[in-house]
Amino acid sequence: MSLFSKKSAAKTAVPVPQTGPQGGHPFGILDGYAPLSTPQVKLYYALREAVPVIDAAIFKLVRLTSGFEVKCRDTRAQAALDRFLQQVPVGGNQCGIDAFVATYFEQLLTCGTAVGEIVTDGNGHIAALYNAPLKDIELRRSTNGLDVDIYVHSGCEAELVRYRDLVMLSVLNPEPGQLEGNSMLKGLPFVSCVLMKIFGTIGTNWERVGNVRFAVTYKPQNDAIDRAYAKDRALQVAKEWGETMQTGGCVKDFVAVGDVQIKVIGADNQILDSDVPVRQMLEQIVAKTGLPPFMLGLSWSSTERMSSQQADALTSELEAYRRILTPVILQICGIFLRFNGFVADAQLLWSDITLQDRVEESRAVLFEAQASKLLKEGDSR
């Protein structure tokens, strides 16, 4: 009996994302200009790495916007959908719809455009969700003048994505007639450049002034002997001073003969006050993010309690972001239900955004209850 069966096992198709990097000619970069791989995208990621406030603001917005659940009227469809949303692989190293939406939204805020894909296997089932890098993708206007065609660079040519329904595309604040969106960081490169110059000069000044350097000056007297041996005495002073400074934490006295003066280099110069210019630059950055300063670790006011006006403005900002993400999540859920034979529709329910102080909310509810009670007592009288 043979150990191996003569019949070859059935080969299963490996799921491959359409928007992933395509193999081809090694000099395919010479193909041309891709709108989504503009130098601004690399600049925005460099800004996030250089200015920690910008990176913290993006992650803060991602966490504040998240929190949702999907509901279906069919109980069987609801159970299958919940299991899928919790266990679907994302990018090969994450799991769950929350991970996909977080990466998708982070790309949208940073680049102004986000692209994702539903990867299917050979059996017609959803195998994974994929966040596509923008460097290999190009957007073109469709022939009808309204739709957008997505192309992926493969070698020296750009190929049209075959299954457009499996690809999600979102843009942030697009200009009229433009296919790509605008990053939340648009307008910050100049401000961040000035801020980095200030930080760089602060580091240079502290390196010069903070690491104390001394100027030892020997002044020979007017007699002929001092003038004749001035060089030898200067070398002797330099040697003794060098040995004194190299003793580390040990205390060692320095003894010199003659008129010797010791001064600290840079002690007379004052480092410029950077509080005002740094705050001005950070105010521009924080205003662009739409977050209160204290949420980014900036204590500029006497209190850290968020006012009702700030909470309302931030809530409207987060709701606007949720309106952009809602079609993407519903598209994923709808395709999953159709692939599995369910006719039920999915409904997306976002979690409430609670930014107000719970104590103040409870006090407001108490005042409203007391006012209604007094009104009822007045009506009865």
Residue pairs with C-beta under 8 A, 6 or more apart in sequence:
12 121
12 122
13 121
13 122
14 121
15 119
15 120
15 121
15 122
15 127
15 128
16 119
17 117
17 119
17 128
17 130
17 132
18 117
18 152
18 161
18 162
18 163
18 166
18 167
19 115
19 117
19 130
19 132
19 136
19 137
19 150
19 152
19 161
19 167
20 130
20 132
20 136
20 152
21 133
21 136
22 136
22 152
22 153
22 154
22 155
22 159
23 154
23 155
24 154
24 155
24 156
25 155
25 156
28 153
28 154
28 155
28 156
30 156
31 153
31 155
31 156
31 157
31 158
34 135
34 136
34 137
34 138
34 153
34 158
35 138
35 139
35 179
35 180
36 111
36 113
36 115
36 134
36 135
36 137
36 138
36 139
36 180
37 134
37 135
37 136
37 137
40 183
41 110
41 111
41 134
41 135
41 183
43 189
44 110
44 111
44 183
44 185
45 110
47 54
47 185
47 188
47 189
47 192
48 54
48 55
48 58
48 110
48 185
49 55
50 192
50 196
51 192
51 195
51 196
51 285
53 282
53 285
53 286
53 296
53 298
54 185
54 188
54 192
54 285
54 289
56 296
56 297
57 285
57 286
57 289
57 291
57 296
58 106
58 109
58 110
58 184
58 289
59 106
60 291
60 295
60 296
61 105
61 109
61 289
61 290
61 291
61 318
61 321
62 102
62 105
62 106
62 109
64 314
64 318
64 353
65 105
65 318
65 321
65 322
65 325
66 98
66 101
66 102
66 105
67 350
67 351
68 329
68 348
68 349
68 350
68 351
69 348
69 349
69 351
70 81
70 82
70 85
70 329
70 333
70 346
70 347
70 348
70 349
71 78
71 346
71 347
71 349
72 78
72 81
72 337
72 342
72 344
72 345
72 346
72 347
73 344
73 345
74 342
74 343
74 344
76 342
77 337
77 340
77 342
77 344
80 336
80 340
80 342
81 333
81 336
81 337
81 346
84 126
84 336
85 96
85 97
85 333
86 95
86 96
86 97
87 95
87 96
88 95
88 96
88 97
88 100
88 126
88 128
88 129
89 95
89 127
89 128
89 129
90 96
90 97
90 99
90 100
90 103
90 128
90 129
90 130
90 131
91 99
91 100
91 103
91 128
91 129
91 130
91 131
92 128
94 100
94 103
97 129
97 329
97 332
100 116
100 129
100 131
100 332
101 325
101 328
101 329
103 131
104 114
104 116
104 131
104 168
104 170
104 325
104 328
105 114
105 321
105 325
107 113
107 114
107 115
107 131
107 134
108 114
108 170
108 171
108 172
108 181
108 324
109 172
109 183
109 184
109 185
110 183
110 184
110 185
111 134
111 181
111 183
112 171
112 172
112 173
112 174
112 180
112 181
112 182
112 183
112 184
112 186
113 134
113 139
113 169
113 170
113 171
113 172
113 180
113 181
114 131
114 168
114 169
114 170
114 171
115 131
115 132
115 134
115 137
115 150
115 167
115 168
115 169
116 129
116 130
116 131
116 132
116 167
116 168
116 328
117 129
117 130
117 132
117 166
117 167
117 168
118 126
118 129
118 130
118 166
118 167
118 168
118 332
118 335
119 126
119 127
119 128
119 129
119 130
119 166
120 126
120 127
120 166
120 339
121 127
124 339
125 339
125 340
126 335
126 336
126 339
129 332
132 167
136 152
136 153
137 150
137 151
137 152
137 153
138 150
138 151
138 152
138 153
138 158
139 148
139 149
139 150
139 151
139 169
139 179
139 180
140 148
140 149
140 151
140 179
141 147
141 148
141 149
141 179
142 148
142 149
148 169
148 179
149 160
149 161
149 164
150 160
150 161
150 164
150 167
150 169
151 158
151 159
151 160
151 161
152 158
152 159
152 161
153 159
161 167
165 335
166 335
168 328
168 331
168 332
170 181
170 324
170 325
170 327
170 328
171 179
171 180
171 181
172 181
172 182
172 183
172 184
172 324
173 181
173 182
174 180
174 181
174 182
175 182
184 288
184 289
185 288
187 288
188 284
188 285
188 288
191 281
191 284
191 285
192 281
192 285
194 277
194 281
195 278
195 281
195 282
195 285
198 274
198 277
198 278
198 281
199 278
202 271
202 274
205 271
206 271
208 266
209 266
209 267
209 269
209 271
212 264
212 265
213 264
213 265
213 266
214 241
214 245
214 262
214 263
214 264
214 265
215 262
215 263
215 264
215 265
216 237
216 238
216 241
216 260
216 261
216 262
217 260
217 261
217 262
217 263
218 230
218 233
218 234
218 237
218 256
218 258
218 259
218 260
219 258
219 259
219 260
219 261
220 226
220 227
220 230
220 233
220 258
220 259
221 227
221 258
221 259
226 233
226 258
233 257
233 258
237 256
237 260
240 254
240 255
240 256
241 254
243 252
244 252
244 253
244 254
279 300
282 298
286 293
286 296
286 298
289 296
290 313
290 314
290 317
291 314
292 306
292 310
292 314
293 299
293 300
293 301
294 300
294 301
294 304
294 306
305 357
306 314
306 355
306 356
306 357
308 356
311 355
311 356
314 355
315 353
315 355
318 353
319 353
322 350
326 348
329 348
330 346
330 348
333 346
333 348
334 345
334 346
337 343
337 344
337 345
337 346
